[in-house]
Amino acid sequence: MRYIFFAIIVLLFAACSSSTLDKPFQAEYHDAYYQKLFQEKEITPNELFLTNYSVVRQRDYYDYEIEGKTYREILEQAKQFSEQGLPIKTEYATFNKVENLSITTENDGSSTMRPDAGSSRLVKVFRFNANYENTGEKDIALLSSTFLIKGPFQEHIATVGYEINCLLEAGAKVPMGFLVEARAIRDNVLYAKNYETKQVDIETLIYNLTVESAGQEVTYNTAYFDDCIKSEARRAPFKIIDYEEDMNEEDWIVMDDTGNVISLKIQPTFLKAEYSDEVIDINDLRN
């Protein structure tokens, strides 16, 4: 009897001391397990984020599963996606790239800002910078610029367009700053999520975002354009592709004859300016 009692104590201790990472994923318990993962010493904050992000981003069309996996297995899978991208093939429509115009981008983190001058409300924004260089021998008037925002798994999150309207002289190098409201990014990340697990650490998500130039609209008729001025002001987009409103699944989710998803075709990847954008003064940003 004494040995049976001792065995029960050992089993109870083992059950209580086992890592949450070894628990199998179950959608209805994920929020509770996610909170317990915060207490795990063997998982870093970024690994915690990737584990939860893998749960939040799982869709049939991304061609990976989390059901039946432990959180440790989900984490290892998430690390692989972070390094190599998602298993599903993703295609992008032809970019409108301009010869002799070089563009590099960098993530500049987040800030909070007032949406308008009279508002007391603050909203979080994702900031990024782009460095434009006219490597040709002719002046260029840059009308607009489109960027792709990609997530921690190298997946498409948003396409954003900005109106520029300034002159890039031959040989000129000009940095520009841009912003996107974080809520728009979050909404696209959670698009078509089919159960209640919708917790997203937006700050860490922003830290893990990358930006790629997707196309520009230019003219060589430069007589009526002023130089692109180096400024700390940031441009807000005239258009953000919203998955709920702008993406038709019949168009961008490509299936074979048996209904299996074979690729994702992201479109549009170039946005032509139709509206004036808003320039945000750096003094309105709160770091």
VOLO-696534 format. One record per residue (C-alpha): x, y, z; residue in one letter. Coordinates in steps of 0.001 Angstrom, whole numbers, always signed. Layout:
<pts>
PT         u         v         w   residuo
PT         X         Y         Z         A
...
</pts>
This chain:
<pts>
PT         u         v         w   residuo
PT        +0        +0        +0         M
PT     +2870     +2284      +889         R
PT     +4460     +1678     -2535         Y
PT     +1208     +2394     -4352         I
PT      +852     +5667     -2476         F
PT     +4446     +6583     -3335         F
PT     +3861     +5775     -7026         A
PT      +777     +8004     -7099         I
PT     +2788    +10869     -5569         I
PT     +5517    +10431     -8197         V
PT     +2988    +10409    -11040         L
PT     +1251    +13494     -9717         L
PT     +4571    +15304     -9369         F
PT     +5561    +14345    -12907         A
PT     +2241    +15525    -14268         A
PT     +2491    +18840    -12437         C
PT     +6116    +19437    -13347         S
PT     +5888    +18495    -17048         S
PT     +6568    +21323    -19469         S
PT     +3671    +23018    -21244         T
PT     +5780    +22643    -24379         L
PT     +5023    +18930    -24245         D
PT     +1267    +19438    -24091         K
PT      -638    +18597    -27282         P
PT     -2324    +21511    -29007         F
PT     -6070    +21740    -28525         Q
PT     -7825    +24826    -29853         A
PT    -10187    +25164    -26905         E
PT     -7291    +25190    -24404         Y
PT     -4761    +27206    -26376         H
PT     -5337    +30536    -24661         D
PT     -4729    +28927    -21259         A
PT     -1626    +27053    -22453         Y
PT      -338    +30219    -24119         Y
PT      -451    +31985    -20763         Q
PT     +1397    +29076    -19123         K
PT     +4107    +29233    -21784         L
PT     +5018    +32678    -20451         F
PT     +6245    +30903    -17310         Q
PT     +8451    +28426    -19159         E
PT    +12153    +29127    -18591         K
PT    +13303    +27116    -21596         E
PT    +11497    +29259    -24185         I
PT    +12609    +32748    -25237         T
PT    +10132    +35602    -25799         P
PT    +10609    +35391    -29564         N
PT    +10124    +31603    -29524         E
PT     +6942    +32134    -27532         L
PT     +5790    +34582    -30169         F
PT     +6613    +32196    -33044         L
PT     +4756    +29342    -31338         T
PT     +1613    +31394    -30929         N
PT     +2003    +32955    -34378         Y
PT     +2068    +29486    -35924         S
PT     -1269    +28772    -34244         V
PT     -2777    +32112    -35249         V
PT     -1632    +31872    -38879         R
PT     -2597    +28254    -39519         Q
PT     -4946    +27918    -42502         R
PT     -5563    +24991    -44826         D
PT     -4163    +26991    -47746         Y
PT      -809    +27497    -45974         Y
PT      -265    +23723    -46137         D
PT      +733    +22931    -42568         Y
PT      -978    +21404    -39554         E
PT      -850    +22003    -35818         I
PT     -3540    +19569    -34678         E
PT     -1995    +16589    -32900         G
PT     +1355    +18308    -32419         K
PT     +2856    +19295    -29085         T
PT     +3820    +22902    -28520         Y
PT     +7460    +21867    -28757         R
PT     +6803    +20430    -32217         E
PT     +4852    +23543    -33201         I
PT     +7789    +25689    -32100         L
PT    +10306    +23671    -34131         E
PT     +8017    +23904    -37146         Q
PT     +7664    +27678    -36622         A
PT    +11453    +28081    -36500         K
PT    +11689    +26275    -39816         Q
PT     +9045    +28541    -41355         F
PT    +10897    +31586    -40030         S
PT    +14085    +30489    -41784         E
PT    +12682    +28916    -44952         Q
PT     +9177    +30295    -45391         G
PT     +5876    +28440    -45530         L
PT     +5675    +25186    -47511         P
PT     +3046    +26474    -49939         I
PT     +4354    +28023    -53152         K
PT     +3598    +31751    -53339         T
PT     +3586    +33671    -56611         E
PT     +3504    +37422    -57058         Y
PT     +2103    +39208    -60079         A
PT     +4669    +40995    -62250         T
PT     +6215    +43924    -60465         F
PT     +6336    +47338    -62101         N
PT    +10046    +47813    -61545         K
PT    +11791    +50862    -63021         V
PT    +15201    +50608    -64671         E
PT    +17961    +52629    -62989         N
PT    +15969    +53138    -59801         L
PT    +17426    +51318    -56807         S
PT    +15358    +50965    -53617         I
PT    +16395    +49439    -50311         T
PT    +14147    +49184    -47257         T
PT    +14486    +48753    -43506         E
PT    +12135    +48089    -40623         N
PT    +12078    +51093    -38273         D
PT     +9901    +49627    -35530         G
PT     +6729    +51098    -34091         S
PT     +5405    +54338    -32683         S
PT     +2120    +55731    -31501         T
PT      +508    +58757    -33101         M
PT     -2645    +60816    -33096         R
PT     -4803    +60010    -36166         P
PT     -5604    +63712    -36545         D
PT     -4538    +66977    -34969         A
PT     -7561    +67356    -32691         G
PT     -7668    +63760    -31460         S
PT     -6580    +62670    -27997         S
PT     -6582    +59021    -29112         R
PT     -3271    +57338    -29929         L
PT     -2869    +54545    -32480         V
PT      +100    +52236    -33008         K
PT     +1855    +52375    -36367         V
PT     +4510    +50323    -38126         F
PT     +7321    +52471    -39482         R
PT     +9729    +51659    -42283         F
PT    +12259    +53558    -44369         N
PT    +13129    +53362    -48047         A
PT    +16287    +54680    -49663         N
PT    +15837    +55723    -53302         Y
PT    +18777    +56065    -55670         E
PT    +18532    +57179    -59303         N
PT    +21447    +55295    -60854         T
PT    +20673    +56465    -64399         G
PT    +21699    +59505    -66405         E
PT    +18213    +61028    -66644         K
PT    +16111    +62774    -64014         D
PT    +13024    +60876    -62840         I
PT     +9791    +62134    -61291         A
PT     +8661    +59521    -58789         L
PT     +4848    +59517    -58674         L
PT     +4107    +56569    -56397         S
PT     +5703    +53580    -54730         S
PT     +4254    +50213    -53720         T
PT     +5628    +47869    -51062         F
PT     +4962    +44323    -49896         L
PT     +4880    +43748    -46141         I
PT     +5854    +40195    -45220         K
PT     +5482    +38392    -41921         G
PT     +7719    +36227    -39720         P
PT     +7131    +33217    -41999         F
PT     +8084    +35257    -45095         Q
PT     +4400    +35261    -46017         E
PT     +2509    +38136    -47595         H
PT      +608    +40263    -45090         I
PT      -158    +43476    -46953         A
PT      +419    +45458    -50113         T
PT      +625    +49211    -49485         V
PT      +816    +52129    -51904         G
PT     +2158    +55635    -51303         Y
PT     +1955    +58789    -53379         E
PT     +5362    +60489    -53689         I
PT     +5305    +63188    -56433         N
PT     +8847    +64519    -56384         C
PT    +11969    +64766    -58536         L
PT    +14885    +62351    -58315         L
PT    +17745    +63881    -60218         E
PT    +20270    +61648    -61934         A
PT    +22610    +60243    -59287         G
PT    +20442    +61451    -56397         A
PT    +20056    +59424    -53197         K
PT    +17034    +60241    -51011         V
PT    +15711    +58485    -47872         P
PT    +11972    +58525    -47177         M
PT     +9893    +57381    -44211         G
PT     +6556    +55569    -44330         F
PT     +3997    +54266    -41878         L
PT     +1146    +51761    -41743         V
PT     -1465    +51560    -39017         E
PT      -773    +48425    -36979         A
PT     -4454    +47540    -36805         R
PT     -4565    +47040    -40585         A
PT     -1651    +44613    -40344         I
PT     -3290    +42752    -37466         R
PT     -6598    +42455    -39355         D
PT     -4862    +40844    -42332         N
PT     -2951    +38442    -40072         V
PT     -6236    +37304    -38510         L
PT     -8140    +37098    -41806         Y
PT    -10310    +33966    -42024         A
PT     -9239    +32707    -38607         K
PT    -11866    +30093    -37882         N
PT    -11782    +29941    -34083         Y
PT    -11393    +32245    -31150         E
PT     -7610    +32129    -30706         T
PT     -6718    +35583    -31976         K
PT     -4042    +36810    -29573         Q
PT     -1251    +38580    -31432         V
PT     +1697    +40327    -29822         D
PT     +1648    +43262    -32237         I
PT     +4931    +44735    -30978         E
PT     +6859    +41518    -31636         T
PT     +5005    +41042    -34914         L
PT     +6159    +44490    -36069         I
PT     +9720    +43651    -35036         Y
PT     +9585    +40567    -37299         N
PT     +8150    +42295    -40375         L
PT    +10121    +42806    -43580         T
PT     +9342    +45193    -46435         V
PT    +10076    +44742    -50143         E
PT     +9730    +47244    -52950         S
PT     +7042    +46023    -55353         A
PT     +6877    +48699    -58025         G
PT     +6948    +52382    -58824         Q
PT     +5087    +54789    -61044         E
PT     +7412    +57348    -62675         V
PT     +7540    +59916    -65461         T
PT    +10490    +61417    -67289         Y
PT     +8561    +64624    -67869         N
PT    +10023    +66283    -64792         T
PT     +9467    +69996    -65472         A
PT     +6751    +70485    -62854         Y
PT     +8228    +68498    -59963         F
PT    +10307    +69713    -57043         D
PT    +13252    +67835    -55582         D
PT    +12569    +65021    -53132         C
PT    +13425    +66701    -49848         I
PT    +15101    +64751    -47076         K
PT    +12602    +65008    -44245         S
PT    +11644    +63291    -41014         E
PT     +7979    +63427    -41988         A
PT     +6431    +60053    -42796         R
PT     +3959    +59245    -45514         R
PT      +726    +57387    -44847         A
PT      -565    +55041    -47594         P
PT     -3293    +55967    -50036         F
PT     -4194    +52271    -50178         K
PT     -3682    +49154    -48064         I
PT     -4825    +45860    -49547         I
PT     -7360    +44468    -47086         D
PT     -7775    +40701    -47272         Y
PT    -11413    +40860    -46219         E
PT    -12419    +43499    -48772         E
PT     -9897    +43275    -51610         D
PT     -8785    +39642    -51902         M
PT    -11060    +37201    -53701         N
PT    -10076    +33662    -52661         E
PT    -11178    +32317    -56051         E
PT     -8449    +34449    -57623         D
PT     -5491    +34147    -55264         W
PT     -5875    +30588    -53905         I
PT     -4947    +28274    -56785         V
PT     -6316    +24731    -56606         M
PT     -5923    +21634    -58741         D
PT     -8818    +19623    -60164         D
PT     -9225    +17700    -56903         T
PT     -9557    +20837    -54774         G
PT     -6074    +20738    -53247         N
PT     -4288    +24075    -52890         V
PT     -1170    +24122    -55060         I
PT       -91    +27766    -54779         S
PT     -1047    +31252    -53678         L
PT     -1019    +34015    -56285         K
PT      -867    +37374    -54536         I
PT     -2377    +40219    -56520         Q
PT     -2336    +43100    -57021         P
PT     +1299    +43766    -56209         T
PT     +1356    +47254    -57692         F
PT     -1006    +50049    -56693         L
PT     -1465    +53073    -58919         K
PT     -1942    +56322    -57032         A
PT     -5447    +57730    -57227         E
PT     -5599    +59799    -54048         Y
PT     -3398    +62251    -52201         S
PT     -1565    +60670    -49299         D
PT     -1130    +62210    -45877         E
PT     +2267    +63306    -44626         V
PT     +2703    +62777    -40893         I
PT     +4938    +65203    -39012         D
PT     +7583    +63449    -36927         I
PT     +6524    +65567    -33931         N
PT     +3166    +63750    -33888         D
PT     +4923    +60432    -33263         L
PT     +5552    +59222    -29735         R
PT     +8472    +56763    -29570         N
</pts>
